[in-house]
Amino acid sequence: MGRHEIRMRRQRTPARGSERYRNYNAVLKQHEQDMRLKKILRVFTYFLLIALITILLVIVMRWEKRQQAKPKTTSSLSSKVESFYRK
């Protein structure tokens, strides 16, 4: 066997997929860390989305309550005249 044939055999990947990674444990560990990061990011995004919807709901409810609590006046002069005659 010549040098070239030995080098070609070394570079050829084996049939099994896990053996083609010389550092398969490191690749697996990195994959688990990536998956964990994705889960944390997904949970944080859902929490943030729910918090924003809740805040918007509270703001709208307070705004509606203020709109209902305000008496509608046509003008300040007419309200003064009405209060003068009611006395």
C-alpha positions as CSV (number, residue, x, y, z in Angstrom):
1,M,0.0,0.0,0.0
2,G,1.4,3.3,-1.0
3,R,1.3,6.6,1.0
4,H,-1.4,8.0,-1.1
5,E,-3.7,5.0,-0.4
6,I,-3.1,5.1,3.3
7,R,-3.9,8.8,3.4
8,M,-7.1,8.2,1.4
9,R,-8.2,5.5,3.8
10,R,-7.7,7.8,6.7
11,Q,-9.8,10.5,5.2
12,R,-12.6,8.3,4.2
13,T,-15.5,8.4,6.7
14,P,-16.8,5.2,8.2
15,A,-20.3,3.9,7.6
16,R,-21.7,4.8,11.0
17,G,-22.7,8.4,11.4
18,S,-21.6,8.8,15.1
19,E,-18.1,7.8,14.2
20,R,-17.5,10.5,11.7
21,Y,-17.3,13.0,14.6
22,R,-14.1,12.4,16.4
23,N,-15.5,14.5,19.3
24,Y,-19.1,13.2,19.3
25,N,-19.5,13.9,23.0
26,A,-18.6,17.5,22.6
27,V,-21.0,17.8,19.6
28,L,-23.8,16.2,21.7
29,K,-23.1,18.4,24.7
30,Q,-23.2,21.5,22.4
31,H,-26.5,20.3,20.9
32,E,-28.0,19.9,24.4
33,Q,-26.9,23.4,25.4
34,D,-28.4,24.8,22.2
35,M,-31.7,23.0,22.9
36,R,-31.7,24.3,26.5
37,L,-31.1,27.8,25.3
38,K,-33.9,27.6,22.8
39,K,-36.3,26.3,25.5
40,I,-35.4,29.2,27.9
41,L,-35.8,31.7,25.1
42,R,-39.2,30.3,24.2
43,V,-40.4,30.4,27.8
44,F,-39.1,34.0,28.2
45,T,-40.8,35.1,25.0
46,Y,-44.2,33.6,26.1
47,F,-43.8,35.2,29.5
48,L,-43.1,38.6,27.9
49,L,-46.0,38.2,25.5
50,I,-48.5,37.4,28.3
51,A,-47.1,40.3,30.4
52,L,-47.6,42.7,27.5
53,I,-51.1,41.5,26.8
54,T,-52.0,41.8,30.5
55,I,-50.6,45.4,30.7
56,L,-52.5,46.4,27.6
57,L,-55.7,44.9,29.1
58,V,-55.3,46.9,32.4
59,I,-54.6,50.1,30.5
60,V,-57.7,49.7,28.3
61,M,-59.9,48.9,31.4
62,R,-58.7,51.9,33.3
63,W,-59.2,54.1,30.2
64,E,-62.7,52.8,29.8
65,K,-63.4,53.4,33.5
66,R,-62.2,57.0,33.2
67,Q,-64.4,57.6,30.1
68,Q,-67.5,56.3,31.9
69,A,-66.8,58.3,35.1
70,K,-66.4,61.7,33.3
71,P,-69.7,63.6,33.0
72,K,-70.3,64.9,29.6
73,T,-70.7,68.7,29.6
74,T,-71.5,70.7,26.6
75,S,-69.6,73.8,27.6
76,S,-68.2,75.3,30.8
77,L,-70.5,78.4,30.5
78,S,-73.7,76.3,30.2
79,S,-72.7,74.3,33.3
80,K,-72.1,77.5,35.3
81,V,-75.5,78.9,34.2
82,E,-77.3,75.6,35.1
83,S,-75.6,75.5,38.5
84,F,-76.5,79.2,39.1
85,Y,-80.2,78.6,38.5
86,R,-80.4,75.4,40.5
87,K,-79.5,77.2,43.7
